Amino acid sequence: MHFTSEQRLDDVLEREFTLGEIPGILWTPRSASGSAPAPLILVGHPGGLHMMYPRLVARARHAAAEGFAAATIELPGSGDRPRSAAGEQARADLRRALEAGEPVDGEIVDRLVLPLVEKAVPEWRAVLDALLSLPEIGGPVGYSGGVIAIGIRLAVVEPRIAAALLFAGSFVPRSVFEEARQVTIPLQVLLQWDDEGNDRQQALDLFDAFGSKEKTLHANMGGHTGVPQFEGDDGNRFFARHLK
């Protein structure tokens, strides 16, 4: 892992890094230096670090105020990372269906999401290896955000992730429902009831499919970006119960 820049944001240290071809950002609370290692939250998002940065840094600073480190990476095919012809075609087909007001075919979702999951999850795990080698970072580890299919796969295959706060609102391949039945860690799922790009019933069915004995659904009125601010505090309390 190679750190390429750093800056202080009040009581948070922000460092950009690369791991091979994977770019990312690590935020650590200033109190993490010289004290016990900070628990780590992996911050998921739909791609485009520069575009998503204001929301990501707000989430990271909120977590850091409670003593958590946070890290995120650029997804394959997003930002300045190379695109694949198949992925770009799937995105174009998805946009065409949405603009026409047509139902989104499951085949389009599979072509778009499954290759992303296959590429992103090993990258997340490699970055996690590197992060946990830093003296200021410790386990256990949480995952927070979307793409929800990536969070589900990580929850199944990565034993170091002890709890997950998943954001409904992204397209879910049908095969991922079978993976959801294998998830056993504590879950908290956020659902925006009026999310214009989300199939509400599918999100409810997915929540029902999770195999976790402890799982909580938070459904709030409003669109995709209208998550109430109090959910940040509640997310911190959720992770405090399971990561500290």
Order of alpha helices (4+ residues) and beta strands (2+ residues): beta-beta-beta-beta-alpha-beta-alpha-alpha-beta-alpha-beta-alpha-beta-alpha-beta-alpha
